[in-house]
Amino acid sequence: MRKPHRRGGTMAMEKSSSKYRTQFWYVAMASFLLWLVLLYLFSSSAKTVHNHERLFRQENIIDLPVENVPQNHESDEAPVVVSEDISVDNSSLPVSVDISPDDQMSEDKKVVTDLVEELEKERVENEKKRVDLVITGRSSRIKRGRREPRKARSSGRLEADKKRVRQKDDDESNVENSDENHQALDKEPNFFEAKKDVEPKKAQVDDNDDDLESKRGKELPNDLTSDDVEDDNTSESEPKTQRKFSSNNNNTTKAKNRVISKRNQPKRVGKVTLRPRETRSNDPCKGKYVYMHEVPALFNEELLKNCWTLSRWTDMCELTSNFGLGPRLPNMEGVSGWYATNQFTLEVIFHNRMKQYKCLTKDSSLASAVYVPYYPGLDLMRFLWGPFPFMRDAAALDLMKWLRESPEWKRMDGRDHFMVAGRTTWDFMRTPENESDWGNRLMILPEVRNMTMLLIESSPWNYHGFAVPYPTYFHPSTYAEIIQWQMRMRRINRRYLFSFVGAPRPNLGDSIRTEIMDQCKASRRKCKLLECVSGSQKCYKPDQIMKFFLSSTFCLQPPGDSYTRRSTFDSILAGCIPVFFHPGSAYAQYIWHLPKDIAKYSVFIPEKNVKEGKVSIENVLSRIPRTKIFAMREQVIRLIPRLMYFNPSSKSEDTGRFEDAFDVAVEGVLERVEGLRKRIEEGKEEIFDFPEQYSWKYNVFGNVERHEWDPYFDRP
């Protein structure tokens, strides 16, 4: 009985010994690496000390000649400015240790002396040219209280500066401290950097010469001639901030202040700053270019990498795979391209479709619109049921700060930017005073209100929100798959007159779902009902849902928790004619994707009549002529491509002439941004000339006049 025990003990000792040997080698390797790092730091420090020692040797100090080199001192009232036409590189001053100190210092003095003399000659020549230009064309200059000529004034100031420099240099020559000599060497380059302060002033004077000419007759006092002001504005030998006039020249000071204040006023932004850069006339992408921001990864890619944190109950890692389409499904009705797509992954699908957009540009100056690839729905999902509501807003606020600092934002204050969210607008409408309420406050942020926001459901009372279709299960990659599916929908046999897939909403007092389900149960032979009660799995299986819609002529789409439903687009995909009970379920939402003539593709039954039991759904649908049903179904089938999202892995040429929901949405954004741009260029103080609460009416009808749908959207 002991042998297995001893064998086990021996094995344990061997394992322990092997473990210790491994740890020993780890420690040895770490010690060796640490020794290499310390050796590198020591050698770098020694080299740095050697370089500094060589730099501050006494023979490397340049003694500037007193008679020609003015230096900048804080006590100087008017520093001498060299000509801006010559750029001096301090590194060109020779410093050598191979020759004797006396020879080196004499050579340095000669170089600096020649350089200063050349600068002085250049400055004098420039001033002569300016004086000649002022005098040209003027035979006489009669002025009351004639002032000293500009050239004489500048020469006098130059002599005074030289005297001050000589006096200070004589005082400092008695000091033998080497530290002060090093400080003098450090201050010497400021002499050459002084021209940087003059260049913007010169440019400002030159750019505003025309303004000054136009203002001479209006702003100058009677006792001041235009030549006086010209002298003041063209002088370069003294900065404007340091000029001092005598008390008898108060009028001159006032005139100069008026000119300067006029120049300091902010210039009106020209129209050209709002418009993208022009391209060739035959450019197929002219007016369609979109620039995509390269936002930090924490706003999109890191959310997908940490997909396990997005939901407590759903495997979002699986649902965000395949470019956001989800797991692949078997072929349906003999057609491929089916995926188990979650409605909340729209922002991922849109982002990947944008990467394949034919007019995507990396040059923001060409772009008519700017796309922000942020995943606000997935970001919100992480903290939607958490105990810390403020965390829901953190990423959105950081993104807004990042956008404000980008040059693309400043062009139109973000009015040419757009963003996509795979949730309804109500998930982003929490007010600041109700921190514990549902969602975050993305939609009410000032920056987002300037943007165009695309959501699966928009608010009828907001300017900036626009609805785009829910993602469906069908994402074709080729033109053939689209045509094949459409042909299959035309030939399929539909057994039921109408159907409904959904759950009752007993907690919602104004819901009509209970009445609809009761009417469907009463019409068993003509209505097919799939009741999504607790424990039922059929409502979560794409193939089961599509079978219901494929067997029905009409599909009932009442409001649920909000106005819209994903079921609307699943039913249209199946060639089933939708029946709406509220205009906010589709007509006032998907204005870019659905036809204006609602009777061509849908049936509308007022929900009030259903709630009060005044109408029978079966009777209404049975009275529609068969020929009209065929025409409506054909219109629905033609709508299929523009209400679904193509596979992002496909190329634009593979889908032929068809446009999907992405293409239609981008086109709508470009048209809206162009309209805003025109209103800004026209100088409209208010970009929108209608109350925000009537946004739905203006988007649908183009006006805010009284309409029969008003009671549906009257706010309490």
C-alpha positions in Angstrom: 0.0 0.0 0.0 2.9 2.4 0.5 4.5 2.0 -3.0 1.9 4.1 -4.8 2.3 6.6 -2.0 6.1 6.7 -2.4 5.7 6.9 -6.1 3.4 9.7 -5.8 5.8 11.5 -3.4 8.7 11.0 -5.9 6.6 12.4 -8.7 5.6 15.4 -6.5 9.3 16.1 -5.7 10.2 15.9 -9.4 7.5 18.3 -10.3 8.5 20.6 -7.5 12.2 20.5 -8.6 11.2 21.2 -12.2 9.1 24.1 -11.0 12.0 25.6 -9.0 14.3 25.2 -12.0 11.9 27.0 -14.2 11.5 29.8 -11.7 15.3 30.1 -11.4 15.7 30.6 -15.1 12.9 33.2 -15.1 14.8 35.1 -12.3 18.1 34.8 -14.1 16.6 36.1 -17.4 14.9 39.0 -15.6 18.2 39.9 -13.9 20.1 39.8 -17.1 17.6 42.1 -18.9 17.6 44.5 -15.9 21.4 44.6 -16.1 21.2 45.5 -19.8 18.7 48.3 -19.2 20.9 49.8 -16.4 24.0 49.6 -18.7 22.1 51.4 -21.4 20.9 54.2 -19.1 24.4 54.6 -17.7 26.0 54.9 -21.1 23.3 57.4 -22.2 23.8 59.5 -19.1 27.6 59.6 -19.6 27.2 60.6 -23.2 24.8 63.4 -22.3 27.1 64.8 -19.6 30.0 64.7 -22.1 28.0 66.6 -24.7 27.0 69.3 -22.1 30.5 69.7 -20.9 31.8 70.2 -24.5 29.0 72.7 -25.2 29.8 75.0 -22.3 33.5 75.1 -22.6 35.0 78.5 -22.5 36.4 78.3 -26.0 32.9 77.7 -27.5 31.5 81.0 -26.1 31.0 83.6 -28.8 31.8 87.1 -27.8 29.5 89.3 -29.9 30.9 92.7 -31.0 29.3 95.5 -29.0 29.2 98.1 -31.8 27.0 96.1 -34.2 25.0 93.5 -32.2 21.9 94.8 -30.5 20.5 92.3 -28.0 17.0 91.9 -26.6 16.5 93.0 -22.9 13.4 93.3 -20.9 14.2 97.0 -20.2 14.4 98.0 -23.9 11.4 100.0 -24.9 11.8 99.5 -28.7 13.8 96.4 -29.7 15.6 96.7 -33.0 14.0 94.4 -35.7 15.9 92.9 -38.5 14.7 92.4 -42.0 12.2 89.6 -42.5 13.6 88.8 -45.9 16.7 87.0 -44.5 16.4 83.9 -42.4 19.2 83.1 -40.1 20.0 79.6 -38.8 21.8 79.7 -35.4 23.3 76.4 -36.1 25.4 78.0 -38.9 27.5 79.9 -36.4 30.9 78.0 -36.4 31.8 76.3 -33.1 35.0 74.1 -33.4 37.3 72.6 -30.9 40.0 71.6 -33.3 41.5 75.1 -33.5 42.9 77.4 -30.8 40.5 79.5 -28.7 41.9 82.8 -30.0 41.5 81.8 -33.6 38.1 80.4 -33.0 36.8 83.6 -31.2 38.2 85.9 -33.9 36.6 83.8 -36.6 33.3 83.9 -34.7 33.5 87.6 -34.3 34.2 88.1 -38.0 31.2 85.9 -39.0 28.8 87.6 -36.7 30.1 91.1 -37.6 29.7 90.4 -41.4 26.2 89.0 -40.8 25.0 92.0 -38.8 26.5 94.4 -41.3 24.7 92.6 -44.1 21.4 92.7 -42.1 21.8 96.4 -41.5 22.4 97.1 -45.1 19.4 95.1 -46.1 17.2 96.9 -43.6 18.4 100.3 -44.8 17.8 99.4 -48.4 14.3 98.2 -47.6 13.5 101.5 -45.8 14.8 103.5 -48.7 12.5 101.6 -51.1 9.5 102.2 -48.8 10.2 105.9 -48.5 10.6 106.2 -52.3 7.2 104.5 -52.8 5.6 106.9 -50.4 7.2 110.0 -52.0 6.5 108.9 -55.6 3.6 110.8 -57.1 3.5 113.5 -54.4 5.1 116.8 -55.5 4.7 118.4 -52.0 3.6 117.4 -48.6 1.9 120.3 -46.7 1.0 119.3 -43.2 0.0 121.3 -40.2 2.4 120.5 -37.4 4.7 118.6 -39.8 6.4 115.7 -38.1 9.9 114.5 -38.5 10.5 112.3 -41.6 10.0 108.6 -41.0 13.5 107.7 -42.1 15.0 110.2 -39.6 12.7 108.9 -36.8 13.7 105.3 -37.5 17.4 106.2 -37.7 17.2 108.1 -34.4 15.6 105.2 -32.7 18.3 102.9 -34.1 21.1 105.1 -32.8 19.4 105.2 -29.4 19.1 101.5 -29.3 22.8 101.1 -30.2 23.7 103.5 -27.4 21.7 101.5 -24.9 23.2 98.3 -26.0 26.8 99.7 -25.8 26.1 101.0 -22.3 24.7 97.7 -21.1 27.5 95.7 -22.7 30.1 97.9 -21.1 28.6 97.3 -17.7 28.4 93.6 -18.3 32.0 93.4 -19.6 33.3 94.0 -16.1 31.7 90.8 -14.9 33.8 87.6 -15.3 31.3 85.1 -14.2 31.0 82.3 -16.7 27.4 81.6 -15.8 26.4 85.1 -17.0 28.3 84.5 -20.3 26.3 81.3 -20.8 23.1 83.2 -20.2 24.2 85.8 -22.8 24.8 83.0 -25.2 21.4 81.6 -24.6 19.7 85.0 -25.1 21.6 85.7 -28.4 19.3 83.7 -30.7 16.4 86.0 -29.6 18.0 88.6 -31.8 17.2 86.5 -34.9 13.8 85.4 -33.6 12.6 88.9 -33.3 11.5 89.0 -36.9 8.8 86.4 -36.2 6.8 89.1 -34.3 7.0 91.4 -37.2 5.9 89.1 -40.0 2.2 88.9 -38.9 2.1 92.6 -38.4 3.5 93.3 -41.8 1.0 90.8 -43.3 -1.8 92.5 -41.4 -0.8 95.9 -42.7 -0.5 94.7 -46.3 -3.8 92.8 -46.2 -5.6 95.8 -45.0 -4.2 98.6 -47.2 -7.4 98.6 -49.3 -9.5 99.0 -46.2 -7.4 101.9 -45.0 -7.7 103.7 -48.3 -11.5 103.4 -48.3 -11.6 104.7 -44.7 -9.3 107.7 -45.0 -12.0 110.1 -46.0 -14.4 108.9 -43.4 -12.5 108.1 -40.3 -9.5 110.5 -40.2 -9.8 113.8 -38.3 -9.5 117.1 -40.2 -6.0 117.9 -38.9 -4.6 114.5 -39.9 -3.6 113.7 -43.4 -3.7 110.2 -45.0 0.1 110.2 -45.3 0.4 110.4 -41.5 -1.6 107.3 -41.1 0.3 105.6 -43.8 3.5 106.3 -42.0 2.1 104.8 -38.8 0.9 101.7 -40.5 3.9 100.9 -42.6 6.6 101.4 -40.0 8.4 98.2 -39.1 11.3 99.5 -37.0 9.1 99.5 -33.9 6.2 97.2 -32.9 2.8 98.8 -32.7 2.2 97.9 -29.1 5.3 99.9 -28.1 4.7 103.1 -30.1 4.3 106.3 -28.0 3.0 109.5 -29.3 3.2 112.9 -27.7 0.2 114.6 -26.2 -0.2 116.9 -29.2 -0.9 113.9 -31.4 -4.1 112.6 -29.7 -6.0 112.8 -33.0 -3.5 110.5 -34.6 -3.8 108.0 -31.8 -7.6 108.0 -32.1 -7.5 107.4 -35.8 -5.0 104.6 -35.5 -7.1 103.0 -32.8 -10.2 103.1 -35.0 -8.2 101.5 -37.9 -6.9 98.7 -35.6 -10.3 98.0 -34.1 -11.7 97.7 -37.6 -9.0 95.1 -38.4 -9.6 93.1 -35.2 -13.3 92.5 -36.0 -14.0 88.9 -36.9 -14.3 88.4 -40.6 -17.5 87.0 -42.0 -17.1 83.4 -43.1 -17.4 83.2 -46.8 -19.6 80.8 -48.7 -16.7 78.9 -50.0 -16.0 77.5 -46.5 -19.3 75.7 -46.4 -18.9 74.0 -49.8 -16.8 70.9 -50.5 -13.9 71.4 -52.9 -15.0 71.3 -56.6 -14.1 68.3 -58.7 -14.2 67.7 -62.5 -17.6 68.2 -64.1 -17.9 64.6 -65.2 -17.0 63.1 -61.8 -19.7 60.5 -61.0 -19.3 61.1 -57.3 -19.7 64.9 -57.5 -21.9 66.0 -54.6 -21.9 62.4 -53.2 -18.6 62.2 -51.5 -18.7 61.1 -47.8 -15.8 61.4 -45.4 -15.7 58.9 -42.5 -14.2 60.0 -39.2 -11.4 57.8 -37.7 -12.8 57.9 -34.2 -11.0 56.2 -31.4 -11.5 52.4 -31.2 -13.3 52.6 -27.9 -16.4 54.0 -29.7 -16.8 51.1 -32.1 -14.1 48.3 -32.4 -13.6 47.8 -28.7 -17.3 47.4 -28.2 -17.2 44.4 -30.6 -14.1 43.0 -29.0 -15.8 43.1 -25.6 -19.1 41.9 -27.0 -19.7 39.6 -24.0 -20.3 42.8 -21.9 -23.1 44.1 -24.2 -26.0 42.0 -22.9 -26.8 39.8 -19.9 -29.3 37.6 -21.7 -28.2 37.5 -25.4 -24.9 36.3 -26.9 -24.1 39.5 -28.8 -20.7 38.0 -29.9 -22.6 35.6 -32.2 -25.1 38.3 -33.3 -22.4 40.8 -34.3 -20.4 38.3 -36.3 -20.3 38.4 -40.2 -20.1 42.2 -40.4 -23.1 42.5 -37.9 -25.4 40.1 -39.9 -25.2 37.3 -37.4 -25.0 33.6 -37.9 -25.8 32.3 -41.4 -29.1 30.5 -41.9 -30.1 27.8 -44.4 -31.5 28.8 -47.7 -35.1 29.8 -47.7 -37.4 29.0 -50.7 -34.3 28.0 -52.5 -32.6 31.4 -52.2 -29.3 32.0 -50.2 -28.3 35.1 -48.3 -30.2 34.5 -45.0 -28.8 35.4 -41.6 -30.1 35.5 -38.0 -29.8 39.3 -37.8 -30.6 41.2 -34.6 -32.3 44.6 -35.0 -29.8 46.3 -32.6 -26.8 45.6 -34.9 -27.8 48.1 -37.5 -25.0 50.5 -36.6 -22.4 47.7 -37.2 -24.0 46.8 -40.6 -24.1 50.4 -41.7 -20.5 51.0 -40.7 -19.4 48.0 -42.8 -21.5 49.1 -45.7 -20.0 52.5 -45.5 -16.5 51.0 -45.9 -17.7 49.7 -49.3 -19.4 53.0 -50.4 -18.3 53.9 -53.9 -17.9 57.6 -53.1 -16.1 57.3 -49.8 -13.2 59.7 -49.6 -10.2 60.2 -47.3 -10.1 63.9 -48.2 -12.6 65.7 -46.0 -12.4 68.9 -48.2 -14.2 66.9 -51.0 -17.0 65.5 -48.8 -20.5 66.7 -48.9 -21.3 64.8 -45.7 -19.3 63.4 -42.8 -20.1 60.0 -41.2 -19.4 59.3 -37.5 -18.9 55.5 -37.0 -20.0 55.4 -33.4 -22.1 52.5 -32.0 -24.4 54.4 -29.6 -26.9 51.5 -29.3 -24.3 48.9 -28.3 -22.6 51.4 -26.0 -25.9 52.1 -24.2 -26.7 48.4 -24.0 -23.8 47.8 -21.6 -25.3 50.1 -18.9 -29.0 50.1 -19.7 -29.8 47.9 -16.7 -26.9 48.9 -14.5 -27.0 50.8 -11.2 -25.0 53.8 -12.5 -27.1 55.9 -15.0 -24.3 58.5 -15.5 -22.2 55.7 -17.2 -24.7 55.7 -20.1 -23.7 59.2 -21.1 -19.9 59.0 -20.6 -18.8 57.7 -24.0 -21.3 60.0 -25.9 -20.0 63.1 -24.0 -16.4 62.1 -24.8 -17.2 61.6 -28.4 -18.8 65.1 -28.7 -15.7 66.7 -27.2 -13.6 64.8 -29.7 -15.8 65.9 -32.6 -15.8 69.6 -31.6 -12.0 69.6 -31.8 -11.9 68.2 -35.3 -11.5 70.6 -38.3 -14.3 68.9 -40.2 -16.8 69.9 -37.4 -15.8 73.6 -37.6 -16.9 73.9 -41.3 -20.6 73.8 -40.5 -20.7 73.2 -36.8 -21.5 69.6 -37.4 -24.6 70.2 -39.6 -23.0 68.1 -42.3 -22.3 65.2 -39.9 -24.5 62.1 -39.5 -24.6 59.1 -37.2 -26.6 55.8 -37.0 -28.1 54.1 -34.0 -29.7 50.6 -34.0 -32.4 51.6 -31.4 -35.4 53.8 -31.2 -35.1 57.5 -30.5 -36.8 57.0 -27.1 -33.7 55.2 -25.8 -31.7 58.4 -26.2 -34.1 61.0 -24.9 -33.6 60.9 -21.1 -33.8 64.4 -19.6 -31.0 65.7 -17.3 -33.4 66.2 -14.4 -34.5 62.5 -14.5 -31.2 60.7 -14.2 -32.8 57.4 -13.2 -35.1 57.2 -16.2 -34.6 54.9 -19.2 -31.9 55.4 -21.7 -29.3 58.2 -22.1 -29.5 61.8 -23.4 -27.6 61.5 -26.6 -30.4 62.9 -28.8 -30.7 66.1 -26.7 -27.0 67.0 -26.7 -26.4 70.3 -28.6 -23.9 68.7 -30.9 -26.2 65.8 -31.9 -29.0 68.3 -32.5 -26.8 69.9 -35.2 -26.2 66.5 -36.8 -28.5 64.2 -38.8 -29.4 61.1 -36.7 -30.5 57.9 -38.3 -32.5 55.5 -36.1 -34.8 52.6 -36.6 -37.5 54.8 -35.2 -37.5 58.6 -35.0 -39.4 61.1 -33.0 -42.1 63.0 -34.9 -41.3 66.1 -32.9 -37.5 66.4 -33.6 -35.7 68.2 -36.4 -32.6 66.0 -36.5 -34.0 62.4 -36.2 -34.8 60.3 -39.3 -35.9 56.7 -39.5 -34.3 54.0 -41.6 -35.5 50.4 -42.0 -34.9 47.7 -39.4 -32.5 45.0 -40.5 -34.2 42.0 -41.9 -33.0 38.4 -42.2 -32.2 38.6 -45.9 -28.9 40.1 -47.0 -28.2 39.2 -50.7 -24.8 39.5 -52.2 -25.6 39.4 -55.9 -28.1 40.7 -58.3 -29.3 37.1 -59.1 -30.3 36.5 -55.5 -32.5 39.6 -55.4 -34.2 38.7 -58.7 -34.7 35.1 -57.7 -36.4 36.1 -54.4 -38.7 38.6 -56.1 -39.8 36.1 -58.6 -40.5 33.6 -55.9 -42.7 36.1 -54.0 -44.8 36.6 -57.2 -45.5 33.0 -57.7 -46.1 31.8 -54.1 -49.6 30.7 -53.1 -51.1 32.6 -50.1 -53.7 30.7 -48.2 -54.8 33.3 -45.6 -56.3 36.7 -46.1 -54.4 38.3 -43.2 -52.2 37.3 -40.2 -50.7 38.7 -37.1 -47.5 37.9 -35.2 -47.0 39.5 -31.8 -47.9 39.6 -28.2 -50.7 41.6 -26.4 -49.9 44.7 -24.5 -52.3 44.7 -21.6 -50.3 47.3 -19.7 -50.7 49.9 -22.5 -54.2 51.4 -22.2 -54.3 52.7 -25.8 -53.0 49.5 -27.4 -55.3 47.8 -29.9 -53.4 44.5 -30.0 -56.0 42.7 -27.8 -58.8 43.8 -30.2 -56.8 42.7 -33.2 -56.0 39.3 -31.7 -59.7 38.8 -30.8 -60.8 39.6 -34.4 -58.2 37.2 -35.8 -59.4 34.4 -33.5 -62.9 35.1 -34.7 -61.8 34.7 -38.4 -60.0 31.4 -38.1 -60.3 30.4 -41.7 -59.0 33.8 -43.0 -56.6 34.9 -40.3 -53.5 33.1 -39.0 -52.3 34.1 -35.5 -48.9 33.6 -34.0 -49.2 34.7 -30.4 -45.8 35.4 -28.8 -46.6 34.4 -25.2 -44.1 33.6 -22.5 -42.3 30.4 -23.3 -43.1 30.4 -27.0 -40.0 30.0 -29.2 -41.6 30.3 -32.6 -41.5 34.1 -32.4 -37.7 34.0 -32.2 -37.1 31.7 -35.1 -36.7 33.5 -38.4 -38.0 30.6 -40.5 -41.2 30.3 -38.5 -41.9 34.0 -38.7 -41.3 34.1 -42.5 -43.6 31.1 -43.1 -46.5 33.0 -41.5 -45.9 36.0 -43.7 -45.4 34.0 -46.8 -48.8 32.4 -46.4 -50.7 35.7 -46.0 -52.0 38.4 -48.3 -52.1 41.1 -45.7 -50.0 41.4 -42.5 -51.4 43.5 -39.6 -48.8 45.9 -38.1 -50.3 47.7 -35.0 -48.0 49.8 -32.7 -46.4 48.0 -29.8 -44.1 49.5 -27.2 -43.5 52.2 -29.7 -44.9 53.3 -33.1 -42.8 51.0 -35.3 -42.1 47.3 -35.6 -39.4 45.2 -37.2 -42.2 42.9 -38.3 -43.2 45.5 -40.9 -40.1 44.9 -42.9 -40.1 41.2 -42.4 -43.6 41.1 -43.9 -42.7 43.3 -46.8 -39.7 41.1 -47.5 -42.2 38.2 -47.7 -44.4 40.1 -50.2 -47.2 40.6 -47.7 -49.1 43.8 -47.9 -48.8 45.8 -44.6 -51.9 47.1 -42.8 -51.2 50.1 -40.5 -53.4 51.6 -37.8 -51.2 54.6 -36.9 -49.4 57.0 -39.4 -46.4 57.0 -37.1 -45.8 53.3 -37.7 -44.5 53.9 -41.2 -45.9 56.9 -43.1 -44.3 59.6 -40.9 -41.2 57.6 -40.3 -39.5 56.1 -43.4 -40.0 59.1 -45.6 -36.9 58.3 -47.7 -37.7 54.7 -48.3 -41.5 54.4 -48.7 -43.6 56.0 -51.5 -45.6 59.1 -50.8 -48.8 57.5 -52.1 -49.5 55.2 -49.2 -52.5 53.5 -50.9 -50.2 51.9 -53.5 -48.5 49.5 -51.1 -50.5 49.5 -47.8 -53.9 49.7 -46.1 -54.7 52.2 -43.4 -57.4 51.5 -40.8 -57.7 54.2 -38.0 -56.9 52.6 -34.6 -59.7 54.5 -33.0 -62.3 52.6 -35.0 -60.7 49.3 -34.1 -60.5 50.2 -30.4 -64.2 51.2 -30.3 -65.3 48.2 -32.3 -66.6 50.2 -35.2 -64.8 48.3 -37.9 -64.2 44.7 -38.9 -60.7 44.1 -40.2 -61.9 41.1 -42.2 -64.6 43.1 -43.9 -62.3 45.9 -44.9 -59.7 43.6 -46.4 -62.3 41.4 -48.2 -63.8 44.3 -50.1 -60.5 45.2 -51.8 -60.7 44.1 -55.5 -58.4 41.3 -56.6 -56.8 43.4 -59.3 -55.9 46.1 -56.8 -54.4 43.4 -54.5 -52.1 42.2 -57.3 -51.0 45.8 -58.0 -50.3 46.5 -54.3 -48.4 43.2 -54.0 -46.3 44.1 -57.1 -45.4 47.5 -55.5 -44.5 45.8 -52.3 -42.2 43.3 -54.1 -40.5 46.2 -55.9 -39.8 47.9 -52.6 -37.9 44.9 -51.2 -34.4 45.9 -52.3 -34.6 49.4 -50.9 -35.9 48.1 -47.5 -33.1 45.6 -46.8 -29.3 45.9 -46.4 -27.0 44.1 -48.8 -24.2 41.9 -47.5 -21.3 44.3 -46.7 -18.9 41.8 -48.1 -20.4 42.2 -51.6 -19.3 44.8 -54.1 -21.6 47.4 -55.5 -21.3 46.0 -59.1 -22.5 42.6 -57.8 -25.9 44.0 -56.9 -26.4 45.7 -60.3 -28.9 48.6 -60.5 -30.5 47.9 -57.2 -30.2 50.3 -54.2 -30.6 49.0 -50.7 -31.7 50.8 -47.5 -28.1 52.0 -47.0 -27.9 53.7 -50.4 -31.3 55.4 -49.9 -30.4 56.6 -46.5 -27.0 58.1 -47.6 -28.8 59.9 -50.5 -31.4 61.3 -48.1 -28.6 62.6 -45.8 -26.8 64.3 -48.7 -30.0 66.0 -49.8 -30.8 67.2 -46.3 -27.2 68.6 -45.8 -27.3 70.3 -49.1 -30.6 72.0 -48.1 -29.1 73.2 -44.8 -26.0 74.4 -46.6 -28.1 76.6 -49.0 -30.1 78.1 -46.1 -26.8 79.0 -44.3 -25.4 80.5 -47.5 -28.5 82.6 -47.9 -28.0 84.1 -44.5 -31.1 82.7 -42.9 -31.0 83.4 -39.2 -33.2 80.3 -38.5 -32.3 77.2 -40.4 -35.8 75.8 -39.8 -38.7 78.1 -40.4 -41.3 75.9 -38.7 -41.9 74.8 -35.1 -40.0 71.7 -34.2 -43.2 69.9 -33.0 -44.4 69.9 -36.6 -41.3 68.2 -38.0 -43.2 65.1 -39.0 -45.7 67.1 -41.0 -43.0 69.1 -42.8 -41.0 66.0 -43.6 -44.0 64.2 -45.0 -46.0 67.0 -46.8 -43.5 69.8 -47.1 -45.7 72.2 -45.1 -47.2 72.5 -41.6 -50.8 73.2 -42.6 -53.7 71.5 -40.8 -54.0 67.7 -41.6 -56.3 64.9 -40.6 -53.4 63.1 -38.9 -52.8 65.9 -36.4 -54.8 64.1 -33.6 -52.4 61.2 -33.8 -49.4 63.5 -33.0 -50.9 66.0 -30.6 -48.6 66.1 -27.6 -50.3 66.1 -24.2 
